[in-house]
Amino acid sequence: MMRGLSKFFGLVVAVVFVGISLADEPKKESPEQRRERLRIAVKPDAKYLDKIRANFAKAQGHCLVMTDNEVSEKSKHGIVEGHAVFVCCPPCIKKMAAAPEKFLAKLDDLYEASLKK
């Protein structure tokens, strides 16, 4: 009888430890899933949106398509692959949506340069 109980408890302990080790494995999350999770989790307070837009427009500085045209917080803006982008005119948003990697790389460089100022 005791031998049967010890086997039973040994089995229970083994199952518990295996369950714990499996539960501790981190979930594999793609970069897109992480961006989506963070995008949903972070919602700015509405009273700060104008300041946020102004800071992004200032960091961007000019239209990414027609680089001679400056942008401000009052410029047209759109979302391209989750990034707020300011443009000089609405057709520029369509051009960016057609080749987002080209323009978003420029945007990242502009943001990085603005942080170094």
Backbone as JSON, one array per atom type, in Angstrom:
{
  "sequence": "MMRGLSKFFGLVVAVVFVGISLADEPKKESPEQRRERLRIAVKPDAKYLDKIRANFAKAQGHCLVMTDNEVSEKSKHGIVEGHAVFVCCPPCIKKMAAAPEKFLAKLDDLYEASLKK",
  "N": [[0.82, -1.2, 0.0], [1.88, 1.28, 0.87], [3.92, 1.49, -0.9], [2.56, 1.84, -3.31], [1.36, 4.33, -2.84], [3.64, 5.95, -2.67], [4.62, 5.76, -5.27], [2.5, 6.96, -6.59], [2.57, 9.63, -5.51], [5.11, 10.32, -6.35], [4.73, 10.35, -9.09], [2.84, 12.45, -9.28], [4.41, 14.62, -8.36], [6.34, 14.67, -10.39], [4.74, 15.31, -12.63], [3.85, 17.84, -11.83], [6.26, 19.31, -11.75], [7.07, 19.13, -14.43], [4.93, 20.45, -15.61], [5.3, 22.99, -14.49], [7.79, 23.7, -15.59], [7.14, 23.8, -18.29], [5.28, 25.84, -18.29], [6.81, 28.03, -17.65], [8.21, 28.72, -19.9], [9.04, 31.33, -22.1], [6.77, 33.11, -24.18], [6.96, 33.02, -27.68], [7.21, 35.85, -29.56], [6.44, 37.7, -32.34], [8.01, 40.54, -33.96], [6.02, 42.15, -35.09], [3.74, 41.4, -33.65], [4.49, 42.29, -31.11], [4.71, 45.07, -31.52], [2.02, 45.62, -32.12], [0.81, 44.86, -29.72], [1.95, 46.72, -27.95], [1.1, 49.08, -29.15], [-1.63, 49.03, -28.72], [-1.68, 49.0, -25.95], [-0.66, 51.45, -25.14], [-2.1, 54.41, -24.84], [-2.3, 57.7, -25.42], [-3.09, 60.51, -23.32], [-5.79, 62.58, -24.18], [-5.5, 65.35, -23.88], [-2.85, 65.81, -24.35], [-2.33, 65.3, -26.99], [-2.04, 67.29, -29.03], [0.45, 68.43, -28.42], [2.07, 66.17, -28.67], [1.76, 65.61, -31.42], [2.91, 67.97, -32.43], [5.57, 67.66, -31.57], [6.35, 65.33, -32.97], [6.06, 66.25, -35.62], [7.95, 68.32, -35.63], [10.29, 66.84, -35.18], [10.32, 65.33, -37.52], [10.43, 67.3, -39.55], [10.46, 67.79, -42.49], [8.57, 66.99, -45.48], [8.52, 63.59, -46.37], [8.38, 62.65, -48.94], [8.32, 64.8, -50.83], [10.88, 66.45, -50.37], [11.64, 69.12, -50.13], [9.65, 70.54, -48.95], [8.55, 71.84, -45.93], [7.15, 70.57, -42.85], [4.58, 70.89, -40.35], [2.83, 70.78, -37.16], [0.33, 71.32, -38.06], [0.18, 70.37, -40.57], [-0.92, 68.04, -43.12], [-1.46, 64.7, -42.08], [-0.86, 61.2, -41.68], [-1.25, 57.66, -41.12], [1.15, 55.3, -41.62], [1.83, 52.05, -41.86], [1.56, 51.91, -39.05], [3.01, 54.11, -38.18], [3.04, 57.55, -37.42], [2.94, 59.96, -39.85], [3.89, 62.98, -41.29], [2.93, 65.05, -43.98], [3.24, 67.08, -46.98], [1.12, 67.17, -48.71], [-1.96, 65.38, -49.48], [-1.61, 63.36, -51.61], [1.0, 62.48, -51.14], [0.87, 60.72, -48.98], [-0.3, 58.49, -50.16], [1.76, 57.79, -51.89], [3.72, 57.08, -50.05], [2.5, 54.89, -48.83], [2.65, 53.08, -50.87], [5.35, 52.37, -51.04], [6.43, 51.73, -48.31], [8.69, 50.9, -46.72], [10.9, 52.26, -47.73], [10.37, 55.0, -47.16], [9.83, 54.95, -44.41], [12.27, 54.23, -43.35], [13.72, 56.56, -43.8], [12.27, 58.21, -42.11], [12.84, 57.1, -39.58], [15.58, 57.73, -39.48], [15.44, 60.53, -39.39], [14.11, 60.93, -36.94], [15.99, 59.85, -35.19], [18.14, 61.6, -35.62], [17.01, 63.95, -34.62], [16.91, 63.41, -31.94], [19.55, 63.53, -31.22], [20.17, 66.17, -31.25]],
  "CA": [[0.0, 0.0, 0.0], [2.77, 2.45, 0.94], [4.68, 1.56, -2.13], [1.64, 2.38, -4.3], [1.22, 5.76, -2.57], [4.88, 6.66, -3.0], [4.66, 5.86, -6.73], [1.5, 7.96, -6.96], [3.09, 10.96, -5.18], [6.24, 10.56, -7.24], [4.15, 10.71, -10.38], [2.25, 13.78, -9.13], [5.5, 15.58, -8.29], [6.93, 14.75, -11.72], [3.81, 16.04, -13.48], [3.86, 19.24, -11.4], [7.51, 19.94, -12.2], [7.02, 19.25, -15.89], [3.97, 21.52, -15.87], [5.93, 24.28, -14.14], [8.84, 24.02, -16.55], [6.5, 24.17, -19.54], [4.59, 27.12, -18.11], [7.78, 29.1, -17.52], [8.82, 29.07, -21.17], [8.49, 32.59, -22.61], [6.06, 33.0, -25.45], [7.66, 33.58, -28.82], [6.38, 36.93, -30.08], [7.06, 38.34, -33.5], [8.09, 42.0, -33.8], [4.72, 42.75, -35.43], [2.84, 41.17, -32.52], [4.93, 43.15, -30.02], [4.3, 46.44, -31.86], [0.57, 45.7, -31.98], [0.49, 44.81, -28.28], [2.33, 48.01, -27.35], [0.26, 50.13, -29.72], [-2.92, 48.97, -28.04], [-1.5, 49.24, -24.52], [-0.29, 52.84, -24.88], [-3.03, 55.38, -25.4], [-1.99, 58.98, -24.79], [-4.18, 61.34, -22.83], [-6.23, 63.47, -25.26], [-5.04, 66.73, -23.7], [-1.46, 65.92, -24.79], [-2.2, 64.92, -28.39], [-1.51, 68.39, -29.84], [1.89, 68.53, -28.14], [2.69, 64.99, -29.26], [1.81, 65.86, -32.87], [3.9, 69.02, -32.68], [6.91, 67.09, -31.39], [6.64, 64.43, -34.1], [6.25, 67.06, -36.83], [9.23, 69.01, -35.49], [11.35, 65.84, -35.37], [10.35, 64.94, -38.94], [10.99, 68.47, -40.22], [10.01, 68.01, -43.86], [7.84, 65.9, -46.12], [9.44, 62.51, -46.75], [8.3, 62.43, -50.38], [8.78, 66.05, -51.45], [11.75, 66.83, -49.25], [11.83, 70.57, -50.04], [8.51, 71.13, -48.24], [8.55, 71.65, -44.48], [5.88, 70.16, -42.24], [4.34, 71.34, -38.97], [1.75, 70.0, -36.55], [-0.91, 71.62, -38.79], [0.26, 69.71, -41.88], [-1.65, 66.79, -43.27], [-0.73, 63.57, -41.54], [-1.52, 59.91, -41.84], [-0.59, 56.53, -40.48], [1.71, 54.36, -42.58], [2.32, 50.89, -41.11], [1.6, 52.2, -37.62], [3.81, 55.29, -37.89], [2.45, 58.84, -37.77], [3.78, 60.6, -40.85], [3.4, 64.28, -41.73], [3.21, 65.27, -45.4], [2.86, 68.39, -47.48], [-0.15, 67.05, -49.43], [-2.51, 64.03, -49.37], [-1.03, 62.34, -52.49], [2.25, 61.95, -50.59], [0.53, 59.57, -48.13], [-0.48, 57.36, -51.06], [3.09, 57.4, -52.38], [4.39, 56.4, -48.94], [1.85, 53.6, -48.62], [3.08, 52.19, -51.95], [6.72, 51.89, -50.74], [6.61, 52.19, -46.93], [10.01, 50.66, -46.13], [11.8, 53.33, -48.19], [10.1, 56.24, -46.46], [9.92, 54.77, -42.96], [13.7, 54.25, -43.01], [14.06, 57.99, -43.73], [11.63, 58.73, -40.91], [13.64, 56.66, -38.44], [16.82, 58.52, -39.47], [15.11, 61.89, -38.94], [13.82, 60.87, -35.51], [17.25, 59.62, -34.51], [18.9, 62.85, -35.7], [16.39, 64.95, -33.75], [17.27, 63.07, -30.56], [20.96, 63.88, -31.0], [20.3, 67.63, -31.19]],
  "C": [[0.86, 1.25, 0.0], [3.55, 2.62, -0.35], [3.83, 2.16, -3.25], [1.45, 3.88, -4.12], [2.49, 6.54, -2.95], [5.03, 6.79, -4.52], [3.69, 6.94, -7.21], [2.03, 9.38, -6.71], [4.3, 11.32, -6.04], [5.77, 10.99, -8.62], [3.56, 12.12, -10.35], [3.33, 14.85, -9.11], [6.14, 15.75, -9.66], [6.05, 15.55, -12.67], [3.81, 17.52, -13.13], [5.11, 19.94, -11.89], [7.55, 20.11, -13.71], [6.07, 20.37, -16.28], [4.55, 22.89, -15.58], [6.98, 24.64, -15.17], [8.24, 24.41, -17.9], [5.82, 25.53, -19.44], [5.57, 28.28, -18.05], [8.43, 29.51, -18.84], [8.21, 30.36, -21.69], [7.8, 32.36, -23.96], [6.9, 33.66, -26.53], [6.73, 34.61, -29.46], [7.11, 37.58, -31.24], [7.13, 39.84, -33.26], [6.76, 42.68, -34.1], [3.72, 42.59, -34.28], [3.19, 42.08, -31.35], [4.5, 44.59, -30.28], [2.8, 46.61, -31.68], [0.17, 45.7, -30.51], [0.81, 46.15, -27.62], [1.47, 49.14, -27.87], [-1.08, 50.18, -29.01], [-2.78, 49.37, -26.58], [-1.24, 50.72, -24.21], [-1.25, 53.77, -25.6], [-2.8, 56.71, -24.7], [-3.25, 59.72, -24.34], [-4.52, 62.37, -23.92], [-5.69, 64.89, -25.11], [-3.59, 66.92, -24.15], [-1.27, 65.66, -26.27], [-1.62, 66.05, -29.25], [0.0, 68.55, -29.65], [2.65, 67.35, -28.74], [2.83, 65.17, -30.76], [2.87, 66.9, -33.21], [5.32, 68.48, -32.56], [7.29, 66.15, -32.53], [6.89, 65.23, -35.38], [7.58, 67.79, -36.79], [10.4, 68.04, -35.72], [11.46, 65.43, -36.84], [10.89, 66.09, -39.79], [10.48, 68.76, -41.61], [9.27, 66.79, -44.38], [8.84, 64.84, -46.58], [9.44, 62.25, -48.26], [8.86, 63.65, -51.12], [9.62, 66.77, -50.41], [12.01, 68.33, -49.14], [10.74, 71.24, -49.2], [8.57, 70.8, -46.75], [7.17, 71.22, -44.0], [5.8, 70.74, -40.83], [3.2, 70.51, -38.41], [0.41, 70.25, -37.25], [-0.91, 70.99, -40.18], [-0.63, 68.48, -41.91], [-0.81, 65.67, -42.67], [-1.56, 62.31, -41.71], [-0.74, 58.85, -41.11], [-0.14, 55.57, -41.58], [2.39, 53.25, -41.78], [2.52, 51.21, -39.63], [2.4, 53.42, -37.22], [3.05, 56.55, -38.3], [3.42, 59.57, -38.69], [3.12, 61.9, -41.29], [3.85, 64.51, -43.16], [2.76, 66.66, -45.81], [1.5, 68.35, -48.18], [-0.66, 65.6, -49.35], [-1.93, 63.0, -50.35], [0.29, 61.74, -51.96], [2.0, 60.75, -49.67], [0.36, 58.34, -49.0], [0.86, 56.86, -51.59], [3.85, 56.64, -51.29], [3.8, 55.01, -48.71], [2.27, 52.59, -49.7], [4.47, 51.61, -51.69], [7.09, 52.3, -49.32], [8.02, 52.0, -46.38], [11.0, 51.75, -46.51], [11.61, 54.6, -47.36], [10.21, 56.11, -44.95], [11.38, 54.7, -42.5], [14.18, 55.7, -42.9], [13.51, 58.6, -42.44], [12.41, 58.35, -39.66], [14.93, 57.46, -38.33], [16.56, 59.94, -38.97], [14.83, 61.92, -37.44], [15.13, 60.71, -34.7], [18.1, 60.91, -34.49], [18.32, 63.92, -34.77], [16.72, 64.67, -32.28], [18.7, 63.47, -30.22], [21.18, 65.38, -30.89], [20.34, 68.12, -29.76]]
}
